[in-house]
């Protein structure tokens, strides 16, 4: 069955740029604050156009259940390039052909830090997605996303190692860092506890919704035998996937954290809502199982994906193992939705939601000291109340 875009998204034909601008100008009116936030949205799109994802390595030191990268076969299509000269040429070439922003993921990027430092010579804007067990050098200026999969009592079950406190010790006082809690059907009740601990350490927190890979789904549904790697405990009646009721509970838990820890949680209510309503974020072609309306797809100069062999990926996106029907991954949403304003122009309230998502995208992708913020204070620009 084809997934449908959430009802809160509009279906108006606003492909005419001038018509869309007229609608937005009507929503903004004479509100100076909204004009500033709309200017931020334009700067976000300017800086994220030419977005590059690179699987920095095919290696990792953890075994996360249902791993987005290893619970699937796409990584097997590349043999990791080990020649530093070729990596340097790669980064230089990406800069020359219009790459504005680079995101490092794939395996564990902290295992190859010299490559990240090298990239900074050519691309000033970027982020690193890491599991937090190995501290990234202070020579790395990019934003760092540290993944959290549960509280101190449950992390080992989900990740194959008790790494919660180690990640906090490595990064709690690091202004480059945004902790990202991947919420699944089994750790929803840990949202408040994790948020409280992150708040006590003075760090920042966002959220991600677990999105299963197609291989993980097949194993769960087929009651496959467990292994010692990325499918250690999951069964048809004991797994990480969400039911419709689970999503309602998870949304409420995250919304409560947004309200209770305003100086800590930088996740937007708007993204939280649209990630958990309807049948999914995207329209999906039932023949290919691939989203038809996601700008996170691997195409043109809008979003380019490279594997660890430095060759352009022929896969659908930067997390090709994940099933588009159930994809609620924060990274794709925050890189793609700022370019999809036409989906939010049905009402002023939805337009304000879009500005809030652009705010979160800026906070996730850029340091608070980045000139992208202009006159806005990033720590005070989240709440967008209708005038």
NULUM-195528 format. One record per residue: residue in one letter; x negated, y negated, z of N, C-alpha, C in turn. Coordinates in steps of 0.2 Angstrom, whole numbers, plus 5000, padded with zeros to 4 digits. Atoms other than C-alpha are relative to their C-alpha. Layout:
BEGIN
aXYZXYZXYZ/...
END
This chain:
BEGIN
x499650065000500050005000499649945000/x500450065001499349834995500149965007/x499950054994498949725010500249934998/x499750075001499749555011499749955004/x500350064996499049385016500549995005/x499550024994499749335033500549954998/x499550045002501349245032499849925001/x500250074999500549085039499649974994/x500350035006499549065023500549984995/x499650025005500348975009499950034993/x500049985007500749014991500149954995/x499950065004500848844984499550004995/x500550005006500048824967499649935001/x500450074999498748684972499350014996/x500649995004497448734959499749944997/x500250075002497448554953499749975005/x500450034995496048474963500349935002/x499750064998496948304962500650015004/x499449994996498548374969499850025007/x500249974993497648464983499749945004/x500250064996496748304988500549955002/x499450044998498348204988500450035006/x499749964994499148335000499649995006/x500450014995497648325011500049935003/x500050074998497548135011500749985004/x499350014997499448135016500050035007/x500149974993499048245031499649965004/x500550034997497548145036500349935002/x499750064999498447975034499549955003/x500550054998497547835044499750025007/x500349974994496947955058499250004999/x500850015000495047905060499750075002/x500349944998494748065069500050064995/x499949955005495448175056499649994994/x500450015005494548085043499250025001/x500749974998492848125052500050074999/x500049935000493348305054500150034993/x499949985007493848315035499349994997/x500650025003492148235031499550065002/x500449954997491348375042500150064995/x499949955004492248505032499750004993/x500350015006491548435016499350025000/x500849984999489748445023499950075001/x500149924999490048625028500050034993/x499949965007490548675010499349984996/x500650025004489048575003499450045003/x500549974997487848655015500050084999/x499949935000488548835013500150024993/x499949985007488748834994499350024998/x500749975002487348944987499850055006/x500149964994487549065002499750074998/x500349935002486349215002500050045006/x500049954994486449365013499450054998/x500549955001484949485014499950055005/x500149944995484749655022499250005001/x500750014999483049615030499650075001/x500349934999482649795035500550055000/x499549945000483449965034499950045007/x500249974994482850005052500449965006/x499750034994483649975069499850045006/x500149964994483350025087500650025004/x499449984997485150055092500450044996/x499649955004486450175087500849985002/x499350024998488150075088500550044997/x499549955003489650185086500449964994/x499750035006490450155069499649944997/x500450065002489050035064500249984993/x499850035007489449925049499550024995/x500649995005487749955041499950074999/x500249935000487350135045500650054999/x499549965001489050215045500349994993/x499850015007489150215026499350014997/x500649985004487950255012499749944996/x500350055005487550085004499349985001/x500750024999485950055013499550054997/x500449955003485350215005499849984993/x500250025007485250124988499449965000/x500650045000483750024993499450035004/x500649994997481950064998499749945003/x500350074997481349925010499449984997/x500650035002480049815002499649985006/x500450024994478549805013499449954998/x500550045003477449695002500249925002/x499950074998477349515011500049954994/x500150045006476849434994500750004997/x499350005004478449494986500549975004/x499550034996479449435001500049924999/x500150075001478749264999500249974993/x499850025006479049254981500850004999/x499349995000480849314984500349935003/x499850064997481149164996499949944996/x500150055005480349044984500550004994/x499549995005481449104970500749985002/x499350014997483049094980500149935001/x500050074999482648914984500149974993/x500050035007482348874966500650014996/x499449985004483948954959500649985004/x499450034997485048854971500250035007/x499849984993485048944988500049955005/x500050054995485548825001500050035007/x499949974993485848945016499950075000/x500249935001485149115020500250035007/x499849964994485849245033499750075000/x500449944999484749385039500450055004/x499749944996485649555044499750064997/x500349945003485449735039499550035005/x500549974995484649855052499949945005/x500150054995483849745065499549954998/x500450055003483049585058499449985005/x500650024996481949555074499450054999/x500549955002480949705068499549974995/x500450035005480249595054500049935000/x500050074999480049425061499649954995/x500450045004478649365050500449984993/x499650025006479849375035500449945001/x499550064999481049255043499649945001/x500450065000479649135047499849974993/x500250015007479149145029500549964996/x499450035004480849105023500149935002/x499950074998480948945033499549954996/x500450055005479548865021500449984994/x499650025006480848865007500749995001/x499350004999482548875015500149975007/x500050034993482848755030500650025004/x499449994997484548815034500250085000/x499949935000484948995040500250035007/x499949974994485449115053499850085000/x500349934999484849285060500550045005/x499649954996486049425066499650055004/x500449954996485249525080500350035006/x499749974994485649645094499749985006/x500250034994484649545106499550045004/x500549964996483449685112499349974999/x500650025001481949605105500049924999/x500050075001481649415107499749974994/x500350035006481449315091499549945002/x500550054998479949205091500349935000/x499850075000480149015095499849974993/x500150035007479448985077500650014996/x499450005004481149035070500549955003/x499550064998482248885070500750014998/x499349985002483748965062500550015007/x499549974995485348995073499950075000/x500149934998485349165081500750025002/x499449974997486949275083499850065003/x500249944996486649405097500750045001/x499449964999487949545096500150035007/x499849974993488849595112500650054998/x499449955001489949755112500350025006/x499649984994490549765129499649975006/x500350024993490149725148499450045002/x500649964997488649795158500250075001/x499849944998489649945162500150054994/x499749975005490149995145499550004993/x500450015006488849945132499650064998/x500349945002487850105133500450054996/x499549955004489350205127500149984993/x499850025007489650095112499349994996/x500650025004487850055107499450055001/x500649955000486750205112499549985005/x500550034995485850095125500349955004/x499750054995486149995140499649934999/x500450065003485649825132500349935002/x499650064999486849695139499649955004/x500450054996485749615153499349994996/x500750015003484149635142500149944995/x499850055005485049525128500049935004/x499950074996485549395142499349985002/x500750024998483749395149499649974994/x500450025005483049365132500349934997/x499750065004484249225126500549965004/x499550044997485349155139499949925000/x500150075000484448985139499749984994/x500350015006484048985121500649964996/x499550045003484948845112500150024992/x499849975007484848935095500550055000/x499649935000485949075101500749985001/x499349994999487749105099500250085001/x499849944999488349265108500650024996/x499449985004489649365097500250065003/x499749944997490749485106500450044995/x499649965005491349625094500550045004/x499549974996493049665102500350064996/x499749945003493749845098500650025005/x499449984997495249945104499850025007/x500249974994494250005119499749955005/x500350054996493449845126500449945001/x499650065000494849725125500149975008/x500050034993494949715144499449985003/x500750034998493149665145499949934998/x500150065003493449505136499949945005/x500150054995493649395152499450015004/x500649994996492249475161499449984996/x500550025004491049455147499949924999/x500050075001491549275144499849965007/x500250034993491349235163499250015001/x500749994999489549305163499649954995/x500450055005489049205147500149935003/x499950064997489849055155499549985006/x500450004994488849085171499349994998/x500750015002487249085161499949944995/x500150065004487648925152499950014992/x500049995007487749005135500649994996/x499450005004488949005120500250064998/x499749945002490149135115500550004994/x499549995005491149185099500250075000/x499749935000492149335095500050034993/x500049975006492149465081500550065001/x499549954999493549595078499750064996/x500349945003492849775075500450024993/x499749985006493249825057499650064997/x500349935001492950005052499850014993/x500349995006491950065038500550064997/x499649955003492850185025499850075003/x500349944998491650325031500350025007/x499750004993492150295049500750025000/x499349985000493950305045500150074998/x500049935003493750465035499850055006/x500249964994492850545050500550005005/x499550004994494150495063500650034997/x499349975003495650545052499950074999/x500149935002494850705047499750045006/x500349974994494250745065499350034999/x500749975002492450765059499650015007/x500449984994491150835071499649945002/x500450064998490250705081499250024999/x500749995001488350675079499649965005/x500450044995486950595089499849934998/x500250075003486850435079500649955001/x499550055000488350325074500750025000/x499349974999489850445077499950055006/x500249964995489450505094500650035004/x499549984995491150505103500750004996/x499350025003492550445091500450074998/x499549955002494050565088500649974998/x499450035002495750535081500449975006/x499750034994496350495099499649965004/x500550044996494850405105499549974995/x500450035005494050285093500149925001/x500050074999493750095090500549964996/x499650035005495050055077500749975004/x499450044997496549935081500750034998/x499349995002498349985081500349935000/x499650075000499649835078500149985007/x499950024993499949835097499349985003/x500750024998498049825100499849934998/x500250075003497849675089500449955004/x499650054996499249585099499649995007/x500350004994498349625115499349965000/x500650035001496649575109500049934998/x499950075001497249415102500149965006/x499950044993497949365119499450005004/x500650004995496349415128499549954998/x500450055003495349305116500349935001/x499750064999496549165117500049975007/x500050024993496549165136499249985001/x500750024999494549155135499949944997/x500150065003494649015124500349945004/x499750044996495748925136499649995007/x500350004993494848975152499349975000/x500750025000493048935146499949964994/x500150055005493148785135499349984998/x500750025001491348745137499550054998/x500449945002490748915133500250034993/x499749965005491948995120500049954994/x500050045006491648915102500550034995/x499549965005492949035094500649954999/x499450055001494448935086500650045001/x499349965000496248985090500250014993/x499749995007496648965072499750064997/x500349945003495349095066500350075004/x499849954996495949205081500750024998/x499349995002497749195075500050044993/x500049975007497449225056499750074999/x500349935000496349375060500450055002/x499749954997497649465069500850004999/x499350005002499349435060500150034994/x499949975006500149515046499650074999/x500349945002499349665037499249994999/x500750015001497649585035499849934997/x500250075002496649435030500049994992/x500150005008496549485011500550044997/x499749965005497549544997499550054997/x500449945002496849714992500350034994/x499949965006496849794975500150085002/x499949944997497649964979499650064996/x500449965004496650044965499350015002/x500750004999494949994970499949995008/x500150014993495249954989499649945001/x500450065000494349784986500449945001/x499750074999494949614992500049964993/x500050045006495549504977499949935002/x500050074998495549344987499549985005/x500550014995493949344997499449974997/x500650045003492549214993499450035003/x500649974998491349325003499850054996/x500349955005491249444988499449984997/x500750005003489649464979500149974993/x499950025007489849354964499649934999/x500250075002489049204955499549975005/x500450044995488149064965500449995007/x499650014994489549064978499750045006/x500249964995488949204988499650064997/x500449955004487449314983499750055006/x500249944995486949484992499450034997/x500649965002485249564992499850055005/x500249954996484649724998499350005003/x500750004997483049765008499550014994/x500549995005482149804991500049944996/x500050065003482449624986500449994993/x499649995006483549674972500849975002/x499450024999485249594970500550065001/x499549954999486649704977500550014995/x499449995004487949784966500650025004/x499449984995489049814981500549945000/x499550055000490649714984499849945004/x500250064996489949604998499450025005/x500649994995488649595013500250055005/x499849954995489649725023500450054995/x499749965005490049845008500350065003/x499749944998490449995019500749995004/x499450024996491849905028500650004995/x499450005004493649935022500349935000/x499750065001494349775015500749995003/x499450014997496049815021500149985007/x500050014993495549805039499449955002/x500650054998494149675038500249945003/x499950064996494249545051499349975003/x500750024998492349505052499949935000/x500150074999491949335059499649974994/x500550035004490449305048500349994993/x499750015007491349335031500649945000/x499550054999492849225037499749935000/x500250064998491849085043499549974994/x500450025006490749085027500549984994/x499650015006492249095015500649955001/x499450044999493749005023499949934999/x500150075002493048835022500149984993/x499950015007493148855003500750014998/x499349985002494948905003500549965003/x499550054997495848745009500750014997/x499350005003497248774997500550055003/x499649954997497848925007500349975007/x499850034993498148805022500449934999/x499750075001498948655013500850005000/x499349995000500748715016500349955005/x499850054994500948605032499449975003/x500550034996500048485042499750045005/x500349964995499848605056499550054997/x500549955003499048735045499449964997/x500650045002497848595038499649995006/x500450014994497348565056499650065002/x500349944999497048745058499350014996/x500649995004495848745043499449955002/x500550044997494948595050499650035006/x500249964994494748695066499550064998/x500449945003494048845056499349974998/x500750035002492748725048499649985005/x500450014994492248665065499650065002/x500349944998491948835070499450034996/x500549985005490948875054499449965001/x500650044999489848725057499650025007/x500349984993489548775076499650074999/x500349935000489148955071499449994995/x500550005005488048905056499449965001/x500550054999487048755062499949985007/x500150024994486248695077500449935002/x499650064998487148555087499749944999/x500450065001485748435083500049994992/x500050005007486048465064500349944997/x499750065002486448305054500750014997/x499449995003487948395047500649975004/x499450024996488948335062500149934999/x499950075001488748155057500249965007/x499850044994489748045070500350055005/x499749964996490548195078499650045005/x500349964995490048275094500250075000/x499849935001490048465091500450035006/x499849974994490448505109500749975002/x499450034999492048395108500550004995/x499650015006492748415091500550064999/x499649945001493648585093500749995000/x499350004999495348535099500349954995/x499750045005496348465084500749995001/x499350014998498048395091500349964994/x499650045005499348335078500149935003/x499950064998499448155079500849985001/
END
